[in-house]
Amino acid sequence: MAVKHSFQTLFAVPLSCDGCVKSVSDSLYKLDGITKVEGNLKDQLISVEGSVAPSAIVEAIQATGRDAILRGSGASNSAAVSILETFADQAEHQEDDTSREVRGLARMVQVSPDRTLIDLTIRGVAPGTYRASIREYGDLKDGAESTGPVWSGGEKETPKGSLGVVEVSKDGRGSAFVDHAFQIWEVIGHAMVLTRQDETQPLKNDDNTVVGVIARSAGMWDNDKTVCSCTGKTLWEEREDEVKKGML
């Protein structure tokens, strides 16, 4: 799914020859909304310009038999991410963060002074219609229960934090790519929630409600890390670890 606004994204991709670059480029140009693809064989990077969701770009690259890691999107200080987890068992595991499961990911990039694109993906939940929202607080002490109401953003009638719905199919997967009228700096530190619950009642933690704090992420060319200075692991070793945890 594409939106109206064009933006740039940068991906790390294992590339061994010019043929690899061509294969990835050909796959990406098949997506409606891609306007430019450039490959850097030396640095193992693919830069993409267009109006296609980053998650769809990753899928198109993976369809060529290669993995892809999003390294940055948009300009500096214009991108954010939220890792969405379940907190259903939080009452039983208050001191054990390993009980949480990653079920979704939200990538956000500001593309104009008043518009931000949101790329939402979710998996491993029950089929149905999920409401996506940004909440007033970023307090995850009690999971979704402590995130407060939908963020108003100063609006009285339609809260800025109402992001619409995501339809999850029978395989437990769903996605949405939408744009909304707010700036990245406004939502940093707030929580994001996807749930099937009725919002007329306070949210409760259940297996099909996912929540995460919105944090800044790298813009184009802001992230040149190839090895983690803490663990000494390569970018791809870190990627493998995160996938095992459920990262999309």
Secondary structure, DSSP 8 states (H G I E B T S, - for coil): -EEEEEEEEEEE----SHHHHHHHHHHHHTSTTEEEEEEETTTTEEEEEEEE-HHHHHHHHHTTT---EEEEESSTT-EEEEEEEE-TTTTT-TT-GGG--EEEEEEEEEEETTEEEEEEEE-SS-SEEEEEEEBS----TTGGGGS-SB--TT-SSS-TTEEEEEEE-TTS-EEEEEEES--HHHHTT-EEEEE-S-TTS-----TT-EEEE-EE---TTT---SB-TTT--BHHHHHHHHHHTT--
